[in-house]
Amino acid sequence: MWQDSSHTPPLDFLFSHGGRVLEFRRRRHRIFGFLINLPIVSYYEVGTLLTPTHAHSALMGVFGMLAIALTVFVLRETSDDAHWEGIEKYVKISFWGTNIGLAMMVAMSLFPAGVLQVWDVVQNGYWHARSLEYIGNDRSHFVEWLRLPGDLVFILFGSLPLAITAVKAYLGVREEPSGY
């Protein structure tokens, strides 16, 4: 397997340690976790868009990638080498699609929207930052729409290739003779 293929790491290894390779997953989890847990920050930011920033980066960036790593590990172990060659490219695309899509969501929309909302909390009060006047203004809508490119990358190049991988692996297992 891994040792026989010119030191190419298995793809489940990429998902489980991909953030360490990119060094982005660990940093964003630590930064956003630290940011929202400071008492003075928590006083102003609880209920603002910094909370979903931390939730998205922690849940998908850490736990979601581990779940995908387990899925890829199981799919690889249940597929033979001939079928896996046709499936592997979808896993690689999914790895980059999920990481890049999540980074785009956080960097382009969630984090900037959270910072702007916390700034409004400090300037005008929490009641104003949660009011329809703030949430419904053009700037808030624009930042919300900036999330769309990241969502599309995540879905089209992350989730969809992973679903194709699962279906192809399942069909490959179903095609093999049972041997009984």
C-alpha beads as a LAMMPS data file, in Angstrom:
LAMMPS data file: protein, C-alpha beads

180 atoms
179 bonds

1 atom types
1 bond types

-500.0 500.0 xlo xhi
-500.0 500.0 ylo yhi
-500.0 500.0 zlo zhi

Masses

1 110.0

Atoms # bond

1 1 1 0.000 0.000 0.000
2 1 1 1.612 3.221 1.208
3 1 1 5.146 1.877 1.380
4 1 1 4.871 0.279 -2.059
5 1 1 3.697 3.395 -3.902
6 1 1 6.822 5.587 -3.886
7 1 1 6.038 7.153 -0.505
8 1 1 2.685 8.575 -1.557
9 1 1 0.549 9.017 1.558
10 1 1 -2.909 7.463 1.546
11 1 1 -5.752 9.874 0.908
12 1 1 -7.349 9.308 4.314
13 1 1 -4.056 10.616 5.719
14 1 1 -4.527 13.797 3.663
15 1 1 -7.932 14.464 5.179
16 1 1 -6.917 13.645 8.739
17 1 1 -3.678 15.637 8.577
18 1 1 -4.391 17.968 5.679
19 1 1 -4.858 20.933 7.956
20 1 1 -1.444 20.340 9.398
21 1 1 -0.003 20.312 5.897
22 1 1 -1.766 23.552 5.107
23 1 1 -1.229 24.820 8.685
24 1 1 -4.472 26.709 8.247
25 1 1 -6.952 24.415 9.943
26 1 1 -5.058 24.338 13.231
27 1 1 -4.427 28.074 13.233
28 1 1 -7.974 29.120 12.436
29 1 1 -9.361 26.760 15.082
30 1 1 -6.978 28.122 17.695
31 1 1 -7.398 31.747 16.657
32 1 1 -11.199 31.722 16.518
33 1 1 -11.489 29.562 19.638
34 1 1 -9.172 31.897 21.531
35 1 1 -10.873 34.965 20.103
36 1 1 -14.388 34.073 21.172
37 1 1 -13.356 32.779 24.612
38 1 1 -11.716 35.958 25.880
39 1 1 -14.098 37.361 28.522
40 1 1 -14.154 40.895 27.128
41 1 1 -14.700 39.598 23.613
42 1 1 -17.405 37.201 24.772
43 1 1 -19.224 40.082 26.404
44 1 1 -19.537 41.843 23.039
45 1 1 -19.566 39.019 20.500
46 1 1 -21.887 36.316 21.821
47 1 1 -24.693 36.017 19.313
48 1 1 -22.815 37.806 16.546
49 1 1 -21.441 36.249 13.381
50 1 1 -18.103 35.463 15.042
51 1 1 -19.824 32.524 16.736
52 1 1 -20.677 30.786 13.414
53 1 1 -17.146 31.576 12.229
54 1 1 -15.745 29.509 15.065
55 1 1 -18.426 26.842 14.655
56 1 1 -17.805 26.363 10.922
57 1 1 -14.041 26.259 11.227
58 1 1 -14.075 23.945 14.257
59 1 1 -16.861 21.597 13.189
60 1 1 -15.969 21.130 9.529
61 1 1 -12.316 22.102 9.712
62 1 1 -11.491 19.542 12.394
63 1 1 -14.257 17.056 13.039
64 1 1 -15.654 17.024 9.507
65 1 1 -12.245 16.333 8.014
66 1 1 -11.730 13.462 10.460
67 1 1 -15.112 12.002 9.475
68 1 1 -14.182 12.259 5.797
69 1 1 -10.820 10.625 6.584
70 1 1 -12.616 7.670 8.152
71 1 1 -14.979 7.454 5.177
72 1 1 -12.099 7.482 2.705
73 1 1 -10.241 4.882 4.772
74 1 1 -13.247 2.543 4.717
75 1 1 -13.879 3.127 1.013
76 1 1 -10.237 2.395 0.230
77 1 1 -10.210 -0.782 2.286
78 1 1 -13.385 -2.072 0.618
79 1 1 -12.210 -1.287 -2.928
80 1 1 -9.694 -3.266 -4.893
81 1 1 -6.754 -1.578 -6.618
82 1 1 -8.364 -1.634 -10.067
83 1 1 -11.476 0.209 -8.895
84 1 1 -9.568 2.573 -6.627
85 1 1 -7.532 3.997 -9.512
86 1 1 -10.732 5.407 -11.023
87 1 1 -11.980 6.670 -7.666
88 1 1 -8.818 8.268 -6.280
89 1 1 -8.985 11.416 -8.411
90 1 1 -12.395 12.279 -6.930
91 1 1 -11.012 12.006 -3.404
92 1 1 -8.139 14.349 -4.250
93 1 1 -10.539 16.885 -5.748
94 1 1 -12.768 16.564 -2.685
95 1 1 -9.857 17.200 -0.331
96 1 1 -8.918 20.455 -1.998
97 1 1 -12.547 21.456 -2.593
98 1 1 -13.549 21.097 1.048
99 1 1 -10.477 22.909 2.371
100 1 1 -10.513 25.748 -0.139
101 1 1 -14.311 26.134 0.052
102 1 1 -14.278 26.314 3.844
103 1 1 -11.398 28.788 3.826
104 1 1 -13.263 30.963 1.321
105 1 1 -16.474 30.857 3.410
106 1 1 -14.643 31.918 6.551
107 1 1 -12.305 34.484 4.974
108 1 1 -14.738 36.131 2.574
109 1 1 -17.951 36.180 4.592
110 1 1 -18.197 34.812 8.113
111 1 1 -15.153 36.438 9.702
112 1 1 -15.551 39.877 8.053
113 1 1 -19.273 39.900 8.883
114 1 1 -18.506 38.970 12.482
115 1 1 -15.886 41.672 12.863
116 1 1 -18.233 44.278 11.368
117 1 1 -21.035 43.171 13.673
118 1 1 -18.816 43.264 16.778
119 1 1 -17.669 46.729 15.741
120 1 1 -21.321 47.764 15.596
121 1 1 -21.894 46.239 19.051
122 1 1 -19.066 48.356 20.451
123 1 1 -20.232 51.526 18.661
124 1 1 -24.035 51.293 19.006
125 1 1 -24.825 48.491 21.428
126 1 1 -25.781 44.865 21.141
127 1 1 -29.423 45.664 20.517
128 1 1 -28.506 47.590 17.344
129 1 1 -26.191 44.900 15.933
130 1 1 -29.005 42.348 16.244
131 1 1 -31.715 44.662 14.938
132 1 1 -33.343 44.518 11.521
133 1 1 -31.786 47.907 10.755
134 1 1 -28.296 46.408 10.931
135 1 1 -29.025 42.914 9.587
136 1 1 -31.061 44.324 6.707
137 1 1 -28.615 46.975 5.511
138 1 1 -26.857 46.702 2.155
139 1 1 -23.402 46.018 3.620
140 1 1 -24.692 43.040 5.628
141 1 1 -26.431 41.630 2.571
142 1 1 -23.300 42.086 0.461
143 1 1 -21.112 40.250 2.982
144 1 1 -23.717 37.469 3.215
145 1 1 -23.626 37.049 -0.572
146 1 1 -19.822 36.866 -0.464
147 1 1 -20.254 33.458 1.127
148 1 1 -21.717 32.021 -2.078
149 1 1 -18.394 31.414 -3.908
150 1 1 -17.035 29.442 -0.954
151 1 1 -20.268 27.464 -0.680
152 1 1 -20.149 26.630 -4.380
153 1 1 -16.524 25.483 -4.202
154 1 1 -17.315 23.399 -1.116
155 1 1 -20.355 21.760 -2.725
156 1 1 -19.144 21.342 -6.319
157 1 1 -15.504 20.444 -5.621
158 1 1 -15.812 19.014 -2.096
159 1 1 -19.123 17.327 -1.395
160 1 1 -20.082 16.234 -4.902
161 1 1 -16.786 14.428 -5.672
162 1 1 -16.984 12.722 -2.275
163 1 1 -20.516 11.519 -3.062
164 1 1 -19.299 10.265 -6.458
165 1 1 -16.478 8.455 -4.651
166 1 1 -18.918 6.728 -2.315
167 1 1 -21.245 5.665 -5.137
168 1 1 -18.391 4.400 -7.327
169 1 1 -16.882 2.474 -4.410
170 1 1 -20.263 0.956 -3.540
171 1 1 -20.904 -0.060 -7.137
172 1 1 -17.388 -1.502 -7.371
173 1 1 -17.990 -3.668 -4.313
174 1 1 -21.367 -4.805 -5.679
175 1 1 -19.770 -5.875 -8.986
176 1 1 -17.260 -8.250 -7.380
177 1 1 -18.206 -11.920 -7.161
178 1 1 -18.980 -12.984 -3.631
179 1 1 -16.873 -16.145 -3.818
180 1 1 -19.496 -18.344 -2.145

Bonds

1 1 1 2
2 1 2 3
3 1 3 4
4 1 4 5
5 1 5 6
6 1 6 7
7 1 7 8
8 1 8 9
9 1 9 10
10 1 10 11
11 1 11 12
12 1 12 13
13 1 13 14
14 1 14 15
15 1 15 16
16 1 16 17
17 1 17 18
18 1 18 19
19 1 19 20
20 1 20 21
21 1 21 22
22 1 22 23
23 1 23 24
24 1 24 25
25 1 25 26
26 1 26 27
27 1 27 28
28 1 28 29
29 1 29 30
30 1 30 31
31 1 31 32
32 1 32 33
33 1 33 34
34 1 34 35
35 1 35 36
36 1 36 37
37 1 37 38
38 1 38 39
39 1 39 40
40 1 40 41
41 1 41 42
42 1 42 43
43 1 43 44
44 1 44 45
45 1 45 46
46 1 46 47
47 1 47 48
48 1 48 49
49 1 49 50
50 1 50 51
51 1 51 52
52 1 52 53
53 1 53 54
54 1 54 55
55 1 55 56
56 1 56 57
57 1 57 58
58 1 58 59
59 1 59 60
60 1 60 61
61 1 61 62
62 1 62 63
63 1 63 64
64 1 64 65
65 1 65 66
66 1 66 67
67 1 67 68
68 1 68 69
69 1 69 70
70 1 70 71
71 1 71 72
72 1 72 73
73 1 73 74
74 1 74 75
75 1 75 76
76 1 76 77
77 1 77 78
78 1 78 79
79 1 79 80
80 1 80 81
81 1 81 82
82 1 82 83
83 1 83 84
84 1 84 85
85 1 85 86
86 1 86 87
87 1 87 88
88 1 88 89
89 1 89 90
90 1 90 91
91 1 91 92
92 1 92 93
93 1 93 94
94 1 94 95
95 1 95 96
96 1 96 97
97 1 97 98
98 1 98 99
99 1 99 100
100 1 100 101
101 1 101 102
102 1 102 103
103 1 103 104
104 1 104 105
105 1 105 106
106 1 106 107
107 1 107 108
108 1 108 109
109 1 109 110
110 1 110 111
111 1 111 112
112 1 112 113
113 1 113 114
114 1 114 115
115 1 115 116
116 1 116 117
117 1 117 118
118 1 118 119
119 1 119 120
120 1 120 121
121 1 121 122
122 1 122 123
123 1 123 124
124 1 124 125
125 1 125 126
126 1 126 127
127 1 127 128
128 1 128 129
129 1 129 130
130 1 130 131
131 1 131 132
132 1 132 133
133 1 133 134
134 1 134 135
135 1 135 136
136 1 136 137
137 1 137 138
138 1 138 139
139 1 139 140
140 1 140 141
141 1 141 142
142 1 142 143
143 1 143 144
144 1 144 145
145 1 145 146
146 1 146 147
147 1 147 148
148 1 148 149
149 1 149 150
150 1 150 151
151 1 151 152
152 1 152 153
153 1 153 154
154 1 154 155
155 1 155 156
156 1 156 157
157 1 157 158
158 1 158 159
159 1 159 160
160 1 160 161
161 1 161 162
162 1 162 163
163 1 163 164
164 1 164 165
165 1 165 166
166 1 166 167
167 1 167 168
168 1 168 169
169 1 169 170
170 1 170 171
171 1 171 172
172 1 172 173
173 1 173 174
174 1 174 175
175 1 175 176
176 1 176 177
177 1 177 178
178 1 178 179
179 1 179 180
